[in-house]
Structures are given as C-alpha cells and as structure tokens.
C-alpha cells in the first residue's frame, strides 16, 4: 500500500520518492500516525486564530512534542542523541505550523496544494 506522502510526491511528478521525501518527515509520520500535510493544516489553522497567550501555549506543546519525538527516535529507532536532536528540531517550524523563510513557506504551499487534489 502506497503512503499518502508517496501519493503527494507522485502528484508533483517526482518519481524517486526515496531521494525526495525527507527522512525526518517519514519518521515523524510513523511516530505521529498522521500525515505531515494534516499536521501542518491543523497547526496553521490553530496558530492563525490564537491570541498571544494561546500561541505561547501551542509553542510549548510543540516543544514537548519535539522532545517526545526525539526520545522516540532514540528508543525505537536506536538513533544517537545528536542525530535524534537534529531530526526532531529540523521539523520544528513545520510542527508549529509557521512558515519560516521563503523555502519553508513554499513547502507549506506545495504540501497543502497537493492535498487539495483529493
């Protein structure tokens, strides 16, 4: 069975999924049991309508989630601490639902646009 992430890359006409799908995204989807597109969409929606206190609360929850994801990588996937830290922190802006910089903003748009084909 093909994953929704692989379907997403197929719609973008990217044929070599293993070279194009960041390993951190695959691992996060395995950990969370959700697609990254669903996570981004929900987090963006929540963050956009939140006041400053709620935004801080959401950020604190993501910090905890990143730490839990890091620990899961070490315990389940036998990652070294430095590797698990890099993989988990590399997803932080996506997990917050905040586009940081032009490339990440474009990635958000590409992921969400590709999910609209369903």
Secondary structure as UniProt FT lines:
FT   HELIX           4..11
FT   TURN            12..13
FT   HELIX           17..20
FT   HELIX           23..32
FT   HELIX           36..48
FT   HELIX           52..77
FT   HELIX           81..89
FT   TURN            90..91
FT   HELIX           92..96
FT   HELIX           101..115
FT   TURN            116..117
//
